[in-house]
Amino acid sequence: MEYTMEEMPLAIGMIFSELREVKKELELLKNQKEPSTRLLSTKEIAAELGVSQWKIREMTAEKTIPHKRAGAKYLYSLNEVLKSINVSKRR
């Protein structure tokens, strides 16, 4: 696009405004943990998958979904659980 000298301040202002918005979005993305590295509780993984906590506990006991143990608590990686579910569906 071409701008006249009179339009330049407005165009530059719009560009800076867009850059500020992009910067805000990048900061938000930077502060988010990657789904593959974040471990979820039984309640959180159940909500993500749209199933009950009891179903998650059952699948954990049957060892049909991967999990880690932290004391009495079970933790799950959403990506690993989704991979596991997709693999078992293919069989």
PDB file of N, CA, C and O in Angstrom, chain B, residues numbered from 101:
ATOM      1  N   MET B 101       0.835  -1.187   0.000  1.00  0.00           N
ATOM      2  CA  MET B 101       0.000   0.000   0.000  1.00  0.00           C
ATOM      3  C   MET B 101       0.876   1.244   0.000  1.00  0.00           C
ATOM      4  O   MET B 101       1.966   1.271   0.571  1.00  0.00           O
ATOM      5  N   GLU B 102       0.378   2.225  -0.634  1.00  0.00           N
ATOM      6  CA  GLU B 102       1.090   3.505  -0.637  1.00  0.00           C
ATOM      7  C   GLU B 102       0.289   4.511   0.167  1.00  0.00           C
ATOM      8  O   GLU B 102      -0.940   4.545   0.105  1.00  0.00           O
ATOM      9  N   TYR B 103       1.002   5.323   0.917  1.00  0.00           N
ATOM     10  CA  TYR B 103       0.372   6.342   1.749  1.00  0.00           C
ATOM     11  C   TYR B 103       0.938   7.704   1.395  1.00  0.00           C
ATOM     12  O   TYR B 103       2.099   7.835   1.006  1.00  0.00           O
ATOM     13  N   THR B 104       0.101   8.704   1.538  1.00  0.00           N
ATOM     14  CA  THR B 104       0.585  10.073   1.378  1.00  0.00           C
ATOM     15  C   THR B 104       1.269  10.483   2.659  1.00  0.00           C
ATOM     16  O   THR B 104       1.140   9.806   3.679  1.00  0.00           O
ATOM     17  N   MET B 105       1.992  11.580   2.620  1.00  0.00           N
ATOM     18  CA  MET B 105       2.686  12.072   3.812  1.00  0.00           C
ATOM     19  C   MET B 105       1.699  12.377   4.938  1.00  0.00           C
ATOM     20  O   MET B 105       2.027  12.215   6.113  1.00  0.00           O
ATOM     21  N   GLU B 106       0.508  12.812   4.584  1.00  0.00           N
ATOM     22  CA  GLU B 106      -0.497  13.123   5.599  1.00  0.00           C
ATOM     23  C   GLU B 106      -1.031  11.847   6.259  1.00  0.00           C
ATOM     24  O   GLU B 106      -1.412  11.868   7.429  1.00  0.00           O
ATOM     25  N   GLU B 107      -1.060  10.752   5.521  1.00  0.00           N
ATOM     26  CA  GLU B 107      -1.578   9.489   6.039  1.00  0.00           C
ATOM     27  C   GLU B 107      -0.537   8.684   6.827  1.00  0.00           C
ATOM     28  O   GLU B 107      -0.889   7.761   7.562  1.00  0.00           O
ATOM     29  N   MET B 108       0.734   9.034   6.673  1.00  0.00           N
ATOM     30  CA  MET B 108       1.809   8.272   7.312  1.00  0.00           C
ATOM     31  C   MET B 108       1.670   8.140   8.827  1.00  0.00           C
ATOM     32  O   MET B 108       1.795   7.025   9.335  1.00  0.00           O
ATOM     33  N   PRO B 109       1.418   9.212   9.574  1.00  0.00           N
ATOM     34  CA  PRO B 109       1.311   9.047  11.033  1.00  0.00           C
ATOM     35  C   PRO B 109       0.209   8.056  11.426  1.00  0.00           C
ATOM     36  O   PRO B 109       0.383   7.263  12.351  1.00  0.00           O
ATOM     37  N   LEU B 110      -0.906   8.106  10.727  1.00  0.00           N
ATOM     38  CA  LEU B 110      -2.008   7.182  11.023  1.00  0.00           C
ATOM     39  C   LEU B 110      -1.602   5.739  10.686  1.00  0.00           C
ATOM     40  O   LEU B 110      -1.878   4.815  11.451  1.00  0.00           O
ATOM     41  N   ALA B 111      -0.949   5.559   9.541  1.00  0.00           N
ATOM     42  CA  ALA B 111      -0.511   4.222   9.132  1.00  0.00           C
ATOM     43  C   ALA B 111       0.516   3.667  10.117  1.00  0.00           C
ATOM     44  O   ALA B 111       0.447   2.496  10.492  1.00  0.00           O
ATOM     45  N   ILE B 112       1.455   4.493  10.533  1.00  0.00           N
ATOM     46  CA  ILE B 112       2.466   4.050  11.492  1.00  0.00           C
ATOM     47  C   ILE B 112       1.810   3.706  12.823  1.00  0.00           C
ATOM     48  O   ILE B 112       2.186   2.723  13.462  1.00  0.00           O
ATOM     49  N   GLY B 113       0.847   4.497  13.243  1.00  0.00           N
ATOM     50  CA  GLY B 113       0.118   4.215  14.480  1.00  0.00           C
ATOM     51  C   GLY B 113      -0.607   2.881  14.413  1.00  0.00           C
ATOM     52  O   GLY B 113      -0.626   2.130  15.388  1.00  0.00           O
ATOM     53  N   MET B 114      -1.203   2.585  13.262  1.00  0.00           N
ATOM     54  CA  MET B 114      -1.902   1.307  13.089  1.00  0.00           C
ATOM     55  C   MET B 114      -0.914   0.145  13.138  1.00  0.00           C
ATOM     56  O   MET B 114      -1.211  -0.896  13.724  1.00  0.00           O
ATOM     57  N   ILE B 115       0.236   0.312  12.539  1.00  0.00           N
ATOM     58  CA  ILE B 115       1.253  -0.738  12.543  1.00  0.00           C
ATOM     59  C   ILE B 115       1.720  -1.011  13.969  1.00  0.00           C
ATOM     60  O   ILE B 115       1.828  -2.168  14.376  1.00  0.00           O
ATOM     61  N   PHE B 116       1.996   0.045  14.727  1.00  0.00           N
ATOM     62  CA  PHE B 116       2.433  -0.133  16.114  1.00  0.00           C
ATOM     63  C   PHE B 116       1.346  -0.778  16.963  1.00  0.00           C
ATOM     64  O   PHE B 116       1.641  -1.586  17.844  1.00  0.00           O
ATOM     65  N   SER B 117       0.107  -0.429  16.707  1.00  0.00           N
ATOM     66  CA  SER B 117      -1.004  -1.034  17.440  1.00  0.00           C
ATOM     67  C   SER B 117      -1.073  -2.539  17.176  1.00  0.00           C
ATOM     68  O   SER B 117      -1.262  -3.333  18.098  1.00  0.00           O
ATOM     69  N   GLU B 118      -0.917  -2.919  15.910  1.00  0.00           N
ATOM     70  CA  GLU B 118      -0.907  -4.340  15.545  1.00  0.00           C
ATOM     71  C   GLU B 118       0.273  -5.064  16.184  1.00  0.00           C
ATOM     72  O   GLU B 118       0.132  -6.192  16.656  1.00  0.00           O
ATOM     73  N   LEU B 119       1.435  -4.417  16.198  1.00  0.00           N
ATOM     74  CA  LEU B 119       2.620  -5.030  16.808  1.00  0.00           C
ATOM     75  C   LEU B 119       2.413  -5.254  18.302  1.00  0.00           C
ATOM     76  O   LEU B 119       2.839  -6.278  18.837  1.00  0.00           O
ATOM     77  N   ARG B 120       1.766  -4.314  18.981  1.00  0.00           N
ATOM     78  CA  ARG B 120       1.488  -4.492  20.410  1.00  0.00           C
ATOM     79  C   ARG B 120       0.574  -5.686  20.638  1.00  0.00           C
ATOM     80  O   ARG B 120       0.775  -6.446  21.584  1.00  0.00           O
ATOM     81  N   GLU B 121      -0.422  -5.859  19.785  1.00  0.00           N
ATOM     82  CA  GLU B 121      -1.336  -6.995  19.903  1.00  0.00           C
ATOM     83  C   GLU B 121      -0.592  -8.318  19.683  1.00  0.00           C
ATOM     84  O   GLU B 121      -0.809  -9.284  20.414  1.00  0.00           O
ATOM     85  N   VAL B 122       0.274  -8.355  18.686  1.00  0.00           N
ATOM     86  CA  VAL B 122       1.056  -9.554  18.410  1.00  0.00           C
ATOM     87  C   VAL B 122       1.965  -9.859  19.596  1.00  0.00           C
ATOM     88  O   VAL B 122       2.108 -11.017  19.989  1.00  0.00           O
ATOM     89  N   LYS B 123       2.577  -8.830  20.162  1.00  0.00           N
ATOM     90  CA  LYS B 123       3.454  -9.012  21.312  1.00  0.00           C
ATOM     91  C   LYS B 123       2.686  -9.605  22.493  1.00  0.00           C
ATOM     92  O   LYS B 123       3.183 -10.504  23.171  1.00  0.00           O
ATOM     93  N   LYS B 124       1.473  -9.101  22.738  1.00  0.00           N
ATOM     94  CA  LYS B 124       0.642  -9.635  23.831  1.00  0.00           C
ATOM     95  C   LYS B 124       0.336 -11.114  23.604  1.00  0.00           C
ATOM     96  O   LYS B 124       0.446 -11.925  24.524  1.00  0.00           O
ATOM     97  N   GLU B 125      -0.046 -11.457  22.382  1.00  0.00           N
ATOM     98  CA  GLU B 125      -0.357 -12.853  22.067  1.00  0.00           C
ATOM     99  C   GLU B 125       0.867 -13.754  22.221  1.00  0.00           C
ATOM    100  O   GLU B 125       0.754 -14.875  22.718  1.00  0.00           O
ATOM    101  N   LEU B 126       2.016 -13.277  21.803  1.00  0.00           N
ATOM    102  CA  LEU B 126       3.247 -14.057  21.955  1.00  0.00           C
ATOM    103  C   LEU B 126       3.590 -14.277  23.424  1.00  0.00           C
ATOM    104  O   LEU B 126       4.031 -15.363  23.802  1.00  0.00           O
ATOM    105  N   GLU B 127       3.391 -13.263  24.247  1.00  0.00           N
ATOM    106  CA  GLU B 127       3.647 -13.407  25.686  1.00  0.00           C
ATOM    107  C   GLU B 127       2.716 -14.457  26.292  1.00  0.00           C
ATOM    108  O   GLU B 127       3.144 -15.270  27.111  1.00  0.00           O
ATOM    109  N   LEU B 128       1.448 -14.438  25.890  1.00  0.00           N
ATOM    110  CA  LEU B 128       0.498 -15.430  26.394  1.00  0.00           C
ATOM    111  C   LEU B 128       0.924 -16.836  25.988  1.00  0.00           C
ATOM    112  O   LEU B 128       0.901 -17.756  26.805  1.00  0.00           O
ATOM    113  N   LEU B 129       1.307 -16.999  24.737  1.00  0.00           N
ATOM    114  CA  LEU B 129       1.753 -18.303  24.256  1.00  0.00           C
ATOM    115  C   LEU B 129       3.022 -18.761  24.960  1.00  0.00           C
ATOM    116  O   LEU B 129       3.170 -19.938  25.287  1.00  0.00           O
ATOM    117  N   LYS B 130       3.927 -17.834  25.190  1.00  0.00           N
ATOM    118  CA  LYS B 130       5.186 -18.165  25.850  1.00  0.00           C
ATOM    119  C   LYS B 130       4.950 -18.635  27.282  1.00  0.00           C
ATOM    120  O   LYS B 130       5.666 -19.507  27.774  1.00  0.00           O
ATOM    121  N   ASN B 131       3.958 -18.066  27.947  1.00  0.00           N
ATOM    122  CA  ASN B 131       3.681 -18.403  29.340  1.00  0.00           C
ATOM    123  C   ASN B 131       2.886 -19.691  29.496  1.00  0.00           C
ATOM    124  O   ASN B 131       2.794 -20.227  30.601  1.00  0.00           O
ATOM    125  N   GLN B 132       2.315 -20.189  28.422  1.00  0.00           N
ATOM    126  CA  GLN B 132       1.560 -21.438  28.497  1.00  0.00           C
ATOM    127  C   GLN B 132       2.524 -22.605  28.431  1.00  0.00           C
ATOM    128  O   GLN B 132       3.510 -22.577  27.695  1.00  0.00           O
ATOM    129  N   LYS B 133       2.222 -23.635  29.214  1.00  0.00           N
ATOM    130  CA  LYS B 133       3.029 -24.848  29.138  1.00  0.00           C
ATOM    131  C   LYS B 133       2.552 -25.648  27.945  1.00  0.00           C
ATOM    132  O   LYS B 133       1.376 -25.619  27.583  1.00  0.00           O
ATOM    133  N   GLU B 134       3.467 -26.347  27.354  1.00  0.00           N
ATOM    134  CA  GLU B 134       3.096 -27.210  26.242  1.00  0.00           C
ATOM    135  C   GLU B 134       2.261 -28.363  26.765  1.00  0.00           C
ATOM    136  O   GLU B 134       2.562 -28.922  27.819  1.00  0.00           O
ATOM    137  N   PRO B 135       1.199 -28.729  26.024  1.00  0.00           N
ATOM    138  CA  PRO B 135       0.358 -29.823  26.490  1.00  0.00           C
ATOM    139  C   PRO B 135       1.129 -31.120  26.696  1.00  0.00           C
ATOM    140  O   PRO B 135       0.779 -31.913  27.570  1.00  0.00           O
ATOM    141  N   SER B 136       2.159 -31.343  25.917  1.00  0.00           N
ATOM    142  CA  SER B 136       2.901 -32.597  26.027  1.00  0.00           C
ATOM    143  C   SER B 136       3.711 -32.680  27.317  1.00  0.00           C
ATOM    144  O   SER B 136       4.019 -33.780  27.778  1.00  0.00           O
ATOM    145  N   THR B 137       4.061 -31.539  27.906  1.00  0.00           N
ATOM    146  CA  THR B 137       4.886 -31.564  29.104  1.00  0.00           C
ATOM    147  C   THR B 137       4.066 -31.413  30.376  1.00  0.00           C
ATOM    148  O   THR B 137       4.546 -31.749  31.458  1.00  0.00           O
ATOM    149  N   ARG B 138       2.868 -30.925  30.272  1.00  0.00           N
ATOM    150  CA  ARG B 138       2.047 -30.692  31.457  1.00  0.00           C
ATOM    151  C   ARG B 138       1.352 -31.984  31.876  1.00  0.00           C
ATOM    152  O   ARG B 138       0.753 -32.678  31.054  1.00  0.00           O
ATOM    153  N   LEU B 139       1.442 -32.292  33.163  1.00  0.00           N
ATOM    154  CA  LEU B 139       0.774 -33.475  33.688  1.00  0.00           C
ATOM    155  C   LEU B 139      -0.542 -33.065  34.328  1.00  0.00           C
ATOM    156  O   LEU B 139      -0.614 -32.075  35.056  1.00  0.00           O
ATOM    157  N   LEU B 140      -1.578 -33.842  34.047  1.00  0.00           N
ATOM    158  CA  LEU B 140      -2.924 -33.528  34.524  1.00  0.00           C
ATOM    159  C   LEU B 140      -3.343 -34.497  35.617  1.00  0.00           C
ATOM    160  O   LEU B 140      -2.917 -35.651  35.643  1.00  0.00           O
ATOM    161  N   SER B 141      -4.186 -34.007  36.518  1.00  0.00           N
ATOM    162  CA  SER B 141      -4.752 -34.857  37.562  1.00  0.00           C
ATOM    163  C   SER B 141      -5.846 -35.733  36.959  1.00  0.00           C
ATOM    164  O   SER B 141      -6.216 -35.574  35.796  1.00  0.00           O
ATOM    165  N   THR B 142      -6.352 -36.649  37.758  1.00  0.00           N
ATOM    166  CA  THR B 142      -7.446 -37.517  37.298  1.00  0.00           C
ATOM    167  C   THR B 142      -8.649 -36.676  36.887  1.00  0.00           C
ATOM    168  O   THR B 142      -9.269 -36.926  35.853  1.00  0.00           O
ATOM    169  N   LYS B 143      -8.970 -35.685  37.699  1.00  0.00           N
ATOM    170  CA  LYS B 143     -10.113 -34.809  37.404  1.00  0.00           C
ATOM    171  C   LYS B 143      -9.892 -34.044  36.097  1.00  0.00           C
ATOM    172  O   LYS B 143     -10.805 -33.941  35.277  1.00  0.00           O
ATOM    173  N   GLU B 144      -8.686 -33.507  35.900  1.00  0.00           N
ATOM    174  CA  GLU B 144      -8.394 -32.720  34.704  1.00  0.00           C
ATOM    175  C   GLU B 144      -8.407 -33.579  33.439  1.00  0.00           C
ATOM    176  O   GLU B 144      -8.956 -33.167  32.418  1.00  0.00           O
ATOM    177  N   ILE B 145      -7.805 -34.772  33.501  1.00  0.00           N
ATOM    178  CA  ILE B 145      -7.769 -35.627  32.306  1.00  0.00           C
ATOM    179  C   ILE B 145      -9.173 -36.110  31.958  1.00  0.00           C
ATOM    180  O   ILE B 145      -9.513 -36.247  30.783  1.00  0.00           O
ATOM    181  N   ALA B 146      -9.986 -36.369  32.980  1.00  0.00           N
ATOM    182  CA  ALA B 146     -11.368 -36.783  32.736  1.00  0.00           C
ATOM    183  C   ALA B 146     -12.140 -35.673  32.025  1.00  0.00           C
ATOM    184  O   ALA B 146     -12.897 -35.932  31.090  1.00  0.00           O
ATOM    185  N   ALA B 147     -11.941 -34.449  32.471  1.00  0.00           N
ATOM    186  CA  ALA B 147     -12.616 -33.308  31.833  1.00  0.00           C
ATOM    187  C   ALA B 147     -12.149 -33.136  30.392  1.00  0.00           C
ATOM    188  O   ALA B 147     -12.965 -32.880  29.506  1.00  0.00           O
ATOM    189  N   GLU B 148     -10.848 -33.272  30.146  1.00  0.00           N
ATOM    190  CA  GLU B 148     -10.305 -33.137  28.790  1.00  0.00           C
ATOM    191  C   GLU B 148     -10.864 -34.193  27.844  1.00  0.00           C
ATOM    192  O   GLU B 148     -11.129 -33.918  26.674  1.00  0.00           O
ATOM    193  N   LEU B 149     -11.037 -35.403  28.366  1.00  0.00           N
ATOM    194  CA  LEU B 149     -11.513 -36.511  27.526  1.00  0.00           C
ATOM    195  C   LEU B 149     -13.036 -36.625  27.495  1.00  0.00           C
ATOM    196  O   LEU B 149     -13.593 -37.347  26.668  1.00  0.00           O
ATOM    197  N   GLY B 150     -13.700 -35.913  28.393  1.00  0.00           N
ATOM    198  CA  GLY B 150     -15.165 -35.966  28.429  1.00  0.00           C
ATOM    199  C   GLY B 150     -15.702 -37.270  29.000  1.00  0.00           C
ATOM    200  O   GLY B 150     -16.764 -37.747  28.598  1.00  0.00           O
ATOM    201  N   VAL B 151     -14.956 -37.843  29.943  1.00  0.00           N
ATOM    202  CA  VAL B 151     -15.401 -39.066  30.613  1.00  0.00           C
ATOM    203  C   VAL B 151     -15.380 -38.823  32.120  1.00  0.00           C
ATOM    204  O   VAL B 151     -14.881 -37.798  32.585  1.00  0.00           O
ATOM    205  N   SER B 152     -15.923 -39.767  32.871  1.00  0.00           N
ATOM    206  CA  SER B 152     -15.953 -39.612  34.324  1.00  0.00           C
ATOM    207  C   SER B 152     -14.592 -39.916  34.937  1.00  0.00           C
ATOM    208  O   SER B 152     -13.752 -40.577  34.328  1.00  0.00           O
ATOM    209  N   GLN B 153     -14.396 -39.425  36.141  1.00  0.00           N
ATOM    210  CA  GLN B 153     -13.168 -39.729  36.875  1.00  0.00           C
ATOM    211  C   GLN B 153     -13.089 -41.229  37.152  1.00  0.00           C
ATOM    212  O   GLN B 153     -12.003 -41.809  37.171  1.00  0.00           O
ATOM    213  N   TRP B 154     -14.247 -41.850  37.367  1.00  0.00           N
ATOM    214  CA  TRP B 154     -14.282 -43.300  37.611  1.00  0.00           C
ATOM    215  C   TRP B 154     -13.759 -44.072  36.411  1.00  0.00           C
ATOM    216  O   TRP B 154     -13.047 -45.064  36.566  1.00  0.00           O
ATOM    217  N   LYS B 155     -14.115 -43.615  35.209  1.00  0.00           N
ATOM    218  CA  LYS B 155     -13.637 -44.271  33.989  1.00  0.00           C
ATOM    219  C   LYS B 155     -12.112 -44.151  33.890  1.00  0.00           C
ATOM    220  O   LYS B 155     -11.433 -45.103  33.504  1.00  0.00           O
ATOM    221  N   ILE B 156     -11.586 -42.983  34.238  1.00  0.00           N
ATOM    222  CA  ILE B 156     -10.135 -42.782  34.217  1.00  0.00           C
ATOM    223  C   ILE B 156      -9.474 -43.707  35.226  1.00  0.00           C
ATOM    224  O   ILE B 156      -8.452 -44.324  34.923  1.00  0.00           O
ATOM    225  N   ARG B 157     -10.043 -43.812  36.424  1.00  0.00           N
ATOM    226  CA  ARG B 157      -9.490 -44.701  37.449  1.00  0.00           C
ATOM    227  C   ARG B 157      -9.513 -46.162  36.978  1.00  0.00           C
ATOM    228  O   ARG B 157      -8.569 -46.921  37.200  1.00  0.00           O
ATOM    229  N   GLU B 158     -10.615 -46.528  36.324  1.00  0.00           N
ATOM    230  CA  GLU B 158     -10.747 -47.890  35.800  1.00  0.00           C
ATOM    231  C   GLU B 158      -9.678 -48.168  34.741  1.00  0.00           C
ATOM    232  O   GLU B 158      -9.028 -49.213  34.765  1.00  0.00           O
ATOM    233  N   MET B 159      -9.501 -47.225  33.815  1.00  0.00           N
ATOM    234  CA  MET B 159      -8.512 -47.384  32.752  1.00  0.00           C
ATOM    235  C   MET B 159      -7.091 -47.403  33.323  1.00  0.00           C
ATOM    236  O   MET B 159      -6.214 -48.089  32.798  1.00  0.00           O
ATOM    237  N   THR B 160      -6.875 -46.654  34.389  1.00  0.00           N
ATOM    238  CA  THR B 160      -5.568 -46.639  35.050  1.00  0.00           C
ATOM    239  C   THR B 160      -5.296 -47.997  35.693  1.00  0.00           C
ATOM    240  O   THR B 160      -4.208 -48.554  35.550  1.00  0.00           O
ATOM    241  N   ALA B 161      -6.293 -48.521  36.403  1.00  0.00           N
ATOM    242  CA  ALA B 161      -6.139 -49.819  37.069  1.00  0.00           C
ATOM    243  C   ALA B 161      -5.902 -50.936  36.055  1.00  0.00           C
ATOM    244  O   ALA B 161      -5.147 -51.873  36.315  1.00  0.00           O
ATOM    245  N   GLU B 162      -6.558 -50.826  34.891  1.00  0.00           N
ATOM    246  CA  GLU B 162      -6.390 -51.835  33.841  1.00  0.00           C
ATOM    247  C   GLU B 162      -5.112 -51.598  33.025  1.00  0.00           C
ATOM    248  O   GLU B 162      -4.754 -52.398  32.161  1.00  0.00           O
ATOM    249  N   LYS B 163      -4.445 -50.499  33.314  1.00  0.00           N
ATOM    250  CA  LYS B 163      -3.220 -50.099  32.601  1.00  0.00           C
ATOM    251  C   LYS B 163      -3.459 -49.911  31.105  1.00  0.00           C
ATOM    252  O   LYS B 163      -2.596 -50.221  30.284  1.00  0.00           O
ATOM    253  N   THR B 164      -4.643 -49.400  30.763  1.00  0.00           N
ATOM    254  CA  THR B 164      -4.942 -49.120  29.357  1.00  0.00           C
ATOM    255  C   THR B 164      -4.541 -47.703  28.965  1.00  0.00           C
ATOM    256  O   THR B 164      -4.502 -47.377  27.779  1.00  0.00           O
ATOM    257  N   ILE B 165      -4.244 -46.858  29.950  1.00  0.00           N
ATOM    258  CA  ILE B 165      -3.737 -45.514  29.652  1.00  0.00           C
ATOM    259  C   ILE B 165      -2.455 -45.289  30.455  1.00  0.00           C
ATOM    260  O   ILE B 165      -2.346 -45.723  31.602  1.00  0.00           O
ATOM    261  N   PRO B 166      -1.491 -44.608  29.841  1.00  0.00           N
ATOM    262  CA  PRO B 166      -0.233 -44.343  30.544  1.00  0.00           C
ATOM    263  C   PRO B 166      -0.431 -43.322  31.660  1.00  0.00           C
ATOM    264  O   PRO B 166      -1.224 -42.390  31.531  1.00  0.00           O
ATOM    265  N   HIS B 167       0.292 -43.508  32.740  1.00  0.00           N
ATOM    266  CA  HIS B 167       0.186 -42.602  33.876  1.00  0.00           C
ATOM    267  C   HIS B 167       1.469 -42.637  34.684  1.00  0.00           C
ATOM    268  O   HIS B 167       2.299 -43.536  34.545  1.00  0.00           O
ATOM    269  N   LYS B 168       1.602 -41.635  35.528  1.00  0.00           N
ATOM    270  CA  LYS B 168       2.715 -41.595  36.472  1.00  0.00           C
ATOM    271  C   LYS B 168       2.095 -41.480  37.857  1.00  0.00           C
ATOM    272  O   LYS B 168       0.972 -41.003  38.020  1.00  0.00           O
ATOM    273  N   ARG B 169       2.849 -41.927  38.839  1.00  0.00           N
ATOM    274  CA  ARG B 169       2.345 -41.875  40.197  1.00  0.00           C
ATOM    275  C   ARG B 169       3.186 -40.884  40.999  1.00  0.00           C
ATOM    276  O   ARG B 169       4.414 -40.889  40.923  1.00  0.00           O
ATOM    277  N   ALA B 170       2.513 -40.047  41.759  1.00  0.00           N
ATOM    278  CA  ALA B 170       3.169 -39.095  42.661  1.00  0.00           C
ATOM    279  C   ALA B 170       2.541 -39.299  44.030  1.00  0.00           C
ATOM    280  O   ALA B 170       1.543 -38.660  44.363  1.00  0.00           O
ATOM    281  N   GLY B 171       3.118 -40.180  44.813  1.00  0.00           N
ATOM    282  CA  GLY B 171       2.509 -40.541  46.091  1.00  0.00           C
ATOM    283  C   GLY B 171       1.231 -41.314  45.818  1.00  0.00           C
ATOM    284  O   GLY B 171       1.242 -42.323  45.113  1.00  0.00           O
ATOM    285  N   ALA B 172       0.136 -40.834  46.380  1.00  0.00           N
ATOM    286  CA  ALA B 172      -1.155 -41.481  46.168  1.00  0.00           C
ATOM    287  C   ALA B 172      -1.869 -40.931  44.934  1.00  0.00           C
ATOM    288  O   ALA B 172      -2.944 -41.410  44.572  1.00  0.00           O
ATOM    289  N   LYS B 173      -1.280 -39.936  44.295  1.00  0.00           N
ATOM    290  CA  LYS B 173      -1.904 -39.249  43.164  1.00  0.00           C
ATOM    291  C   LYS B 173      -1.432 -39.826  41.837  1.00  0.00           C
ATOM    292  O   LYS B 173      -0.268 -40.203  41.693  1.00  0.00           O
ATOM    293  N   TYR B 174      -2.335 -39.892  40.874  1.00  0.00           N
ATOM    294  CA  TYR B 174      -1.985 -40.315  39.523  1.00  0.00           C
ATOM    295  C   TYR B 174      -1.956 -39.089  38.623  1.00  0.00           C
ATOM    296  O   TYR B 174      -2.816 -38.214  38.727  1.00  0.00           O
ATOM    297  N   LEU B 175      -0.972 -39.029  37.745  1.00  0.00           N
ATOM    298  CA  LEU B 175      -0.822 -37.913  36.818  1.00  0.00           C
ATOM    299  C   LEU B 175      -0.757 -38.445  35.394  1.00  0.00           C
ATOM    300  O   LEU B 175      -0.248 -39.537  35.141  1.00  0.00           O
ATOM    301  N   TYR B 176      -1.287 -37.643  34.466  1.00  0.00           N
ATOM    302  CA  TYR B 176      -1.421 -38.085  33.074  1.00  0.00           C
ATOM    303  C   TYR B 176      -0.954 -36.998  32.121  1.00  0.00           C
ATOM    304  O   TYR B 176      -1.176 -35.811  32.357  1.00  0.00           O
ATOM    305  N   SER B 177      -0.305 -37.416  31.042  1.00  0.00           N
ATOM    306  CA  SER B 177       0.040 -36.524  29.942  1.00  0.00           C
ATOM    307  C   SER B 177      -1.079 -36.658  28.911  1.00  0.00           C
ATOM    308  O   SER B 177      -1.352 -37.759  28.433  1.00  0.00           O
ATOM    309  N   LEU B 178      -1.716 -35.562  28.572  1.00  0.00           N
ATOM    310  CA  LEU B 178      -2.836 -35.607  27.623  1.00  0.00           C
ATOM    311  C   LEU B 178      -2.391 -36.216  26.295  1.00  0.00           C
ATOM    312  O   LEU B 178      -3.091 -37.061  25.736  1.00  0.00           O
ATOM    313  N   ASN B 179      -1.243 -35.796  25.792  1.00  0.00           N
ATOM    314  CA  ASN B 179      -0.766 -36.332  24.501  1.00  0.00           C
ATOM    315  C   ASN B 179      -0.540 -37.830  24.563  1.00  0.00           C
ATOM    316  O   ASN B 179      -0.923 -38.553  23.644  1.00  0.00           O
ATOM    317  N   GLU B 180       0.080 -38.306  25.642  1.00  0.00           N
ATOM    318  CA  GLU B 180       0.345 -39.738  25.778  1.00  0.00           C
ATOM    319  C   GLU B 180      -0.948 -40.540  25.899  1.00  0.00           C
ATOM    320  O   GLU B 180      -1.071 -41.619  25.318  1.00  0.00           O
ATOM    321  N   VAL B 181      -1.907 -40.013  26.649  1.00  0.00           N
ATOM    322  CA  VAL B 181      -3.189 -40.711  26.800  1.00  0.00           C
ATOM    323  C   VAL B 181      -3.921 -40.762  25.464  1.00  0.00           C
ATOM    324  O   VAL B 181      -4.478 -41.796  25.097  1.00  0.00           O
ATOM    325  N   LEU B 182      -3.920 -39.643  24.736  1.00  0.00           N
ATOM    326  CA  LEU B 182      -4.591 -39.623  23.430  1.00  0.00           C
ATOM    327  C   LEU B 182      -3.931 -40.600  22.462  1.00  0.00           C
ATOM    328  O   LEU B 182      -4.625 -41.299  21.724  1.00  0.00           O
ATOM    329  N   LYS B 183      -2.615 -40.656  22.456  1.00  0.00           N
ATOM    330  CA  LYS B 183      -1.911 -41.623  21.596  1.00  0.00           C
ATOM    331  C   LYS B 183      -2.303 -43.045  21.966  1.00  0.00           C
ATOM    332  O   LYS B 183      -2.563 -43.877  21.098  1.00  0.00           O
ATOM    333  N   SER B 184      -2.341 -43.310  23.257  1.00  0.00           N
ATOM    334  CA  SER B 184      -2.677 -44.641  23.747  1.00  0.00           C
ATOM    335  C   SER B 184      -4.093 -45.046  23.340  1.00  0.00           C
ATOM    336  O   SER B 184      -4.330 -46.181  22.927  1.00  0.00           O
ATOM    337  N   ILE B 185      -5.016 -44.118  23.462  1.00  0.00           N
ATOM    338  CA  ILE B 185      -6.411 -44.400  23.099  1.00  0.00           C
ATOM    339  C   ILE B 185      -6.522 -44.643  21.596  1.00  0.00           C
ATOM    340  O   ILE B 185      -7.231 -45.556  21.173  1.00  0.00           O
ATOM    341  N   ASN B 186      -5.838 -43.847  20.789  1.00  0.00           N
ATOM    342  CA  ASN B 186      -5.877 -44.021  19.346  1.00  0.00           C
ATOM    343  C   ASN B 186      -5.267 -45.340  18.916  1.00  0.00           C
ATOM    344  O   ASN B 186      -5.778 -45.978  17.996  1.00  0.00           O
ATOM    345  N   VAL B 187      -4.191 -45.764  19.555  1.00  0.00           N
ATOM    346  CA  VAL B 187      -3.559 -47.038  19.229  1.00  0.00           C
ATOM    347  C   VAL B 187      -4.497 -48.193  19.569  1.00  0.00           C
ATOM    348  O   VAL B 187      -4.644 -49.127  18.780  1.00  0.00           O
ATOM    349  N   SER B 188      -5.130 -48.134  20.736  1.00  0.00           N
ATOM    350  CA  SER B 188      -6.015 -49.231  21.141  1.00  0.00           C
ATOM    351  C   SER B 188      -7.275 -49.279  20.272  1.00  0.00           C
ATOM    352  O   SER B 188      -7.847 -50.355  20.094  1.00  0.00           O
ATOM    353  N   LYS B 189      -7.715 -48.161  19.735  1.00  0.00           N
ATOM    354  CA  LYS B 189      -8.884 -48.148  18.836  1.00  0.00           C
ATOM    355  C   LYS B 189      -8.577 -48.828  17.505  1.00  0.00           C
ATOM    356  O   LYS B 189      -9.457 -49.422  16.882  1.00  0.00           O
ATOM    357  N   ARG B 190      -7.315 -48.734  17.077  1.00  0.00           N
ATOM    358  CA  ARG B 190      -6.920 -49.316  15.784  1.00  0.00           C
ATOM    359  C   ARG B 190      -6.835 -50.827  15.826  1.00  0.00           C
ATOM    360  O   ARG B 190      -6.938 -51.486  14.791  1.00  0.00           O
ATOM    361  N   ARG B 191      -6.649 -51.381  17.007  1.00  0.00           N
ATOM    362  CA  ARG B 191      -6.475 -52.839  17.124  1.00  0.00           C
ATOM    363  C   ARG B 191      -7.760 -53.577  16.885  1.00  0.00           C
ATOM    364  O   ARG B 191      -7.787 -54.806  16.945  1.00  0.00           O
TER     365      ARG B 191
END
